[in-house]
């Protein structure tokens, strides 16, 4: 048998009443055991959360790496569709050059068919021409003025297109080269 435990004296708080019952060693041991159990539970929770954090970090790293791989592949193969559209155009040009005896009419007909193939390839790949007409307002985002000439047309209007421009999916690939009116002569 164990000897009866003596109550542990607790000093009353300043100005407050003394506790109604003295605290025993068994009560303190039970409280310490409960606190240890809470601590172990909290440590298990922290360990679990650290594991989840590490897994989430690893998953984020994997997603980042996959995204980088996708971007690299998109850069590498992004032109593939356009290239596939141009292969038949090249084939047609090579076939035309392989013909030994052609008339001017048959050659012209072949060139026109090849131009249609090229135009279809441009359309499939969102490549559109910029071809301002005489009198169109000069747009510095789409046109490049080569010179300014006196004209009967209002100032800052296109007087002549020297070379077509091209835009691909709303991004200027090459501006149209134009001559611009400087106003009345």
ZITA-V359079 format. One record per backbone hydrogen bond with DSSP energy under -0.5 kcal/mol. NH is the residue of the N-H (numbers start at 0). CO is the residue of the C=O. Records with the same first field share a line. If there is no record, write none. Layout:
NH->CO ; CO
This chain:
7->22
15->12
22->7
27->23
28->24
29->25
30->26
31->27
32->28
33->29
34->30
35->31
36->32
37->33
38->34
39->35
40->36
41->37
42->38
43->39
44->40
45->41
46->42
47->43
48->44
49->45
50->46
51->47
52->48
53->49
54->50
55->51
56->52
57->53
58->54
59->55
60->56
61->57
62->58
63->59
64->60
65->61
66->62
67->63
68->64
69->65
70->66
71->67
72->68
73->69
74->70
75->71
76->72
77->73
79->76
82->78
83->79
84->80
85->81
86->82
87->83
89->85
90->86
91->87
92->88
93->89
94->90
95->91
96->92
97->93
98->94 ; 95
101->99
106->102
107->103
108->104
109->105
110->106
111->107
112->108
113->109
114->110
115->111
116->112
117->113
118->114
119->115
120->116
121->117
122->118
123->119
124->120
125->122
126->121
127->125 ; 166
129->164
130->128
134->157
135->132
137->155
139->137
141->138
142->138
143->175
145->177
146->177
148->179
150->182
155->180
156->153
157->135
158->178
159->178
161->159 ; 176
162->176
164->129
165->173
166->127
167->170
168->125 ; 166
170->167
172->165
173->165
175->141
176->162
177->143 ; 175
178->159
179->146
180->156
181->148
182->148
